[in-house]
Amino acid sequence: MSYTDIERQWTTRLRRRFVHLLPPEKLLPDTQPTYVSSWIYVFGVTTLAALVVVIASGSLLAIRGPQWWHTSSVGHFANSLHLWSVEIFFFAMVIHLWGKYFMAAWRGGRALTWMTGVVTFLTSIGAAFTGYVSQTNFDSQWISTQAKDGINATGAGAYFNVLDMGQMLMWHIVLLPLAAVVLTGLHVLLVRVKGVVPPFDEPAKVNA
Amino acid sequence: MSATQFAALLPLNTLGHYLHWHFIQISVANFVVIVLMVVTFVIALVAPFPGRRRRKENQ
């Protein structure tokens, strides 16, 4: 294969584009700007850490199925881990959102970073709601019968049936977590490409 | 202390308590979480971050 052929390969062009957009020292930087040394900046990574525990504890629950936690103390513990990691996930994500809102974190060409964050938040709410109706207990029965009226009022009930345990569980453990994880990955990569938004008295434009 | 005694300190199997103010209705549990989030947010803004002074001096 000639040098020109290698140059024209889609893999070569894609790799060069990635490395140009996100060189290794930007992907995993050694230092951060001084303004990042504030507690308000820790809530993004707290959300990420909680998401890892959410996925890990959810995977553990998936091994034995959605009713395991009713009959096993280990299952109950795994379920509690799942619940409380979700609580921390949303707690930290809302504070992260407030912090970024008051920083106007979409400045300096960071609109896509902001938007992926918003869509991730909405996807996570969907994941939480489908989790409520997947508990396989009276609570989930009550929530799903209430939710069906709301969903039916939108006209989406024929396609998204909250009374269908199988459909809700699949949305909860496959589709929505997949979307949330992919969007979170994209969000983090965009933060690395554009950098953390600086304070108002610093120039917001990134040298990317 | 056994698990049952520990659980009895904070019973979670009772009916929820709610706050009413005009048309606003919110459970006490949700209200407490929102207050905690606001308090954490304010603390995050004002609490000194470890090593911040040292980092500024190095620059």
Boltz contact constraints between the chains, C-beta under 6 A:
constraints:
  - contact:
      token1: [A, 34]
      token2: [B, 55]
      max_distance: 6.0
  - contact:
      token1: [A, 37]
      token2: [B, 49]
      max_distance: 6.0
  - contact:
      token1: [A, 37]
      token2: [B, 52]
      max_distance: 6.0
  - contact:
      token1: [A, 37]
      token2: [B, 55]
      max_distance: 6.0
  - contact:
      token1: [A, 38]
      token2: [B, 49]
      max_distance: 6.0
  - contact:
      token1: [A, 39]
      token2: [B, 44]
      max_distance: 6.0
  - contact:
      token1: [A, 39]
      token2: [B, 47]
      max_distance: 6.0
  - contact:
      token1: [A, 39]
      token2: [B, 49]
      max_distance: 6.0
  - contact:
      token1: [A, 40]
      token2: [B, 44]
      max_distance: 6.0
  - contact:
      token1: [A, 40]
      token2: [B, 45]
      max_distance: 6.0
  - contact:
      token1: [A, 94]
      token2: [B, 37]
      max_distance: 6.0
  - contact:
      token1: [A, 95]
      token2: [B, 37]
      max_distance: 6.0
  - contact:
      token1: [A, 95]
      token2: [B, 40]
      max_distance: 6.0
  - contact:
      token1: [A, 95]
      token2: [B, 41]
      max_distance: 6.0
  - contact:
      token1: [A, 98]
      token2: [B, 41]
      max_distance: 6.0
